[in-house]
Amino acid sequence: MKYAIETKNLTKKFENLVAVDNLKIKVKSGEIFGLLGPNGAGKTTTLLMLTTLLKPTSGTATVNGYDILKYPEKVRSSIGMVFQEPSSDDLLTARENLYMHAMMYHVPKELRAERISEALQLADLEDRADDLIKKYSGGMRRRIELVRGILHQPKVLFLDEPTLGLDVQTREHMWEYIERLTEEKKITIVMTTHYMEEADRLCDRLAIIDFGKISALGSPEELKKKIRGEIVKLKVSNPNIQALKKLRFIKNIEQKDSELLLTVSNAEQNLQKILRVVGKVESVSLHTPTLDDVFMHYTGHEIREQEAEGGFSERIMQASSRR
């Protein structure tokens, strides 16, 4: 099987901080592969190494068959990248931004007008092509940056948090747009996200990454199926954990303050037995496993717990700036 990307013990350290720890992944050609994790988990650092913008401390990777250390120029010429932060020029129009990109990536002169027209059509921005980028909404700007990333027809497109900061409706439109991109252009996409719904909907396969390590890897459905049983969520002031551990149909117990997440076989049939021994229950709910449950199962915490300002990602940037 041909892999678009393969990492080999890819590692990045900033002083005593390990941002990416011996990463080993293989991305198939033509798939949407996701890196799912909180801010500071190592997702963006991984993308920066794969796109040759950051040199690994140890290990390496191949992108489109090119080693990122030996052939960085060939890697860069065969990929596209859409960053978290806006990178288009506010003082240029959408058409001018695309033209500048076409020149930088050596798109042949005779093809530039055609490629730009096609990109504007794909972004549904033909009627706004000659407006300054600073007049665009956040969603419009993300769309133009996405088509700019594929203007030179790369084999792999990297998307770093493609819908970060967008409202729910615009995010939904962006998902539809990314799906259309992969269907029409047949390119491999590697994207980072901390949105569970985004990963579940878009990714053919994903890796759950936490503190620079891969905790689990597979398709969203495969990962959810690995959690055998259903999830019972209980709010209990003083839960009787020892009594719960004696119940064989409970496969896993996660506790956070007064909240319990139980992975239970035949949950509807066994719910009454749980309620009899757990203690005074304030609320109870039952659902099939989601990616939130998968993340909790493999990492022991919810994804939002590390989203606080001043966390792991900030320490990476501080350490990097001192290099």
Secondary structure by P-SEA (a helix, b strand, c coil): cccccccccbbbbccccccccbbbbbbccccccccccccccaaaaaaaaaaccccccccccccccccccccaaaaaaacccccccccccccccaaaaaaaaaaaaccccccaaaaaaaaaaaaccccccccccccccaaaaaaaaaaaaacccccbbbbccccccccaaaaaaaaaaaaaaaaaabbbbbbbbccaaaaaccccbbbbcccccccccccaaaaaaaccbbbbbbbccccaaaaaaaccccccccccccbbbbbcccccccaaaaaaccccccbbbbbcccaaaaaaaacccccccccccccaaaaaaaaaaac
